[in-house]
Amino acid sequence: MLPRYCETRSAGVISTVADNFVHVPMLYLPSYFLAVGTLQGVPVNNSIREMQDSWWTTLGSCWVFWVPFMAVNFAFVPPTQRVKAVAGANFCWTVCLDYITQNKH
């Protein structure tokens, strides 16, 4: 079903590193803070300030949650079940992310 390169553990390591150390800090977190701010009617400058204030806590929590999960997912979960595992973990992460960013309010 999946391409052969998706079934190797080295591909899992590459995916984990790319996602957590490139995608998350450069795209995911800025998009998250700007989107949530927009939906809440917060000015962009305030969203950027909120992101700066919460940056290391949020990014560190992301690494603590996702790096171990991805290691287990790529090492032990069959390739055909990985999307389901990520979907379940993503639900948990979304709850954690909301708690982290809204904890100050």
C-alpha positions in Angstrom: 0.0 0.0 0.0 2.6 2.6 1.1 5.8 3.4 -0.9 8.7 1.3 0.2 10.6 4.3 1.7 7.7 5.0 4.1 8.2 1.6 5.8 11.8 2.1 6.9 12.8 3.4 10.3 15.4 5.7 8.8 12.5 7.4 6.9 10.7 7.7 10.3 13.8 9.5 11.8 14.0 11.8 8.8 10.3 12.6 9.0 10.5 13.2 12.7 13.4 15.6 12.5 12.0 17.5 9.5 8.6 17.8 11.2 9.7 18.8 14.7 12.7 20.9 13.9 11.8 22.6 10.6 8.0 22.4 10.0 6.8 23.1 13.6 8.9 26.1 14.5 8.8 27.7 11.0 5.2 27.1 9.9 3.0 25.2 12.3 3.3 27.3 15.5 3.2 30.7 13.7 0.1 29.6 11.8 -1.5 28.3 15.0 -1.0 31.5 16.9 -2.1 33.7 14.0 -5.2 31.5 13.2 -6.3 31.3 16.8 -5.8 35.1 17.3 -7.8 35.8 14.1 -10.6 33.6 15.2 -10.7 35.2 18.6 -10.6 38.7 17.1 -7.2 39.5 18.5 -5.0 42.0 16.6 -2.1 40.4 14.7 0.5 42.3 16.9 -1.1 40.7 20.0 -1.0 37.3 18.4 2.7 37.7 17.6 3.4 38.9 21.2 1.5 35.9 22.6 3.5 33.6 20.3 6.8 35.2 21.5 5.7 34.9 25.2 4.7 31.2 24.8 7.3 30.2 22.2 9.7 28.0 24.2 7.0 26.5 26.4 4.9 25.6 23.4 7.8 24.3 21.3 9.3 22.4 24.1 6.0 20.7 24.9 5.6 19.9 21.2 9.0 18.1 21.2 8.3 16.3 24.5 5.0 15.0 23.1 5.7 14.3 19.4 9.3 13.1 19.3 8.7 10.1 21.6 5.3 9.4 19.9 6.8 9.4 16.5 9.6 7.2 17.6 7.2 4.6 18.9 4.9 5.1 15.9 7.6 4.4 13.3 9.2 1.7 15.3 6.3 -0.4 16.4 3.0 0.6 14.7 2.4 -1.2 11.4 2.5 1.2 8.4 -1.2 0.7 7.6 -2.1 1.9 11.2 0.1 4.9 11.5 -2.3 7.4 10.2 -4.9 6.3 12.8 -2.3 6.5 15.5 -1.3 10.0 14.5 -4.9 11.1 14.3 -5.5 9.9 17.9 -2.3 11.5 19.1 -3.2 14.7 17.3 -6.4 15.0 19.2 -4.5 14.7 22.5 -1.9 17.2 21.3 -4.6 19.7 20.3 -6.1 19.6 23.8 -2.6 20.0 25.3 -1.8 22.9 22.9 -5.0 24.7 23.8 -4.3 24.2 27.5 -0.7 25.5 27.2 -1.7 28.6 25.2 -4.8 29.5 27.1 -3.5 28.7 30.6 -2.5 32.4 31.2 -6.1 33.6 30.6 
